């Protein structure tokens, strides 16, 4: 029977010839992940199970990235729980401040996830790794605890939705715009419980950074996972980087999809998602005059090299508007270093932007850029829920990094074409 | 098990930041989290919620983050169960894993009003609105989830499995 890419990976990890949507499976996990918010709860639950050790010390990643560098005493206590657990179980993939990154930028960069893997993480944006041709999905702390003990997890095989992007991307349009457009079309529960498979010529032409951005936001449509069939771009990214053997899967030509959506990528403009849901996306030309107070560039969605390069291209030789605070968060230490070597950090600082160490901080209203009541922010992050970045009466507008950079210069939501 | 109480009504797409804002996630203490439960959706909720009360909401309840702190906060606030049109998938798993009863029914979610006295029979998924007299049947819980509930949550289920394997 023909299968999709998602079904093939699930079957392989369940030790089965085939699986069908709706089937419950017990699947072997290649890697499990927790952070400084979710892992403390998981550690507490893990200790109730009655096993001495984690299933495989090489396959448990702990990344304190949400409130780190620790923003207050309580956060410091949470981070300490991770550090002590990592020490006790001798976990090699615990990433300390100064050697870390935002988890979903860090794990692919460090070669800890690869094509064909099955990954679960106690963070909703774990779906990011689908960009590598892996099945990865977010779970809660208790599921993480169980998987740390057993090395397996139960999953319901999802129905698959196919999203075909024909044509080529226009100027300043990237993965962020494709996914915001898609969420705008199908809604924040348009892919609830289902796999989102992205295909088409525009996806084949998309860089790995752009693919990671797209799969990252599958959860914002309610999706279980986002996934892209691995190809030459994937091979180039994983070769010499992946620490474990990997396998390329692709969907059979006659695989079954619950529904197929087709878009002409050349017709998609840069998108801006208005408060307070990612589905409120509209083309940049329909935005109107929206004055802003802050711009955040970075996060697990748009904190990679392509993103920083796009922002720097717009900001080079320009100044941030007097009424705007621009804050830039490279995704990992390695990205920071690369951005420094390419002169991007200098461009940001000369423009009047603040450059931070990697952290999820502002994206979830944790620290490092909280909004006051009534303030508006353009962010390259993934959620614009009520109170997401601070005061319940603040507003977040989601965009790609080039639009965010142009908006920082002009003090209102604007496209790169308007700068000069 | 009968779950009964006064209802609190919320809209569609109630996200995990509305259930428990991330600014309070520097702790995982259930009582502390309960003190801020639903705060950004209804600031009066934490102070006024009573043991047994029921949250009723539209589609896609619990969308957004994977934070288990969301169902933990609701449970610790004394809420006996949540009835919604649909639940976001991570919240759905988390609720079962920590033992917060949840029920899916579009009709009940649409027709129950704020303040109605509602009773739910957990075993059958029968929802009875004592105020209007109307009854509803929730979508049946998948058999595997029933096993987790019967075991007393995922951790006990796994602990039992580990003991048997040894």
Interface residues (C-beta under 8 A of the other chain):
Chain A: X24 X37 X38 X40 X41 X44 X45 X48 X49 X50 X51 X66 X67 X71 X72 X74 X75 X78 X121 X122 X123 X124 X126 X138 X139 X140 X141 X142 X143 X145 X146 X149 X150 X154 X156 X188 X189 X192 X193 X219 X222 X224 X277 X364 X365 X366 X370 X383 X385 X386 X387 X388 X390 X392
Chain B: X13 X15 X17 X18 X21 X22 X23 X25 X26 X27 X28 X40 X41 X59 X60 X63 X64 X65 X66 X67 X68 X69 X72 X86 X88 X89 X90 X93 X94 X97 X98 X142 X144 X153 X154 X155 X158 X159 X161 X162 X163
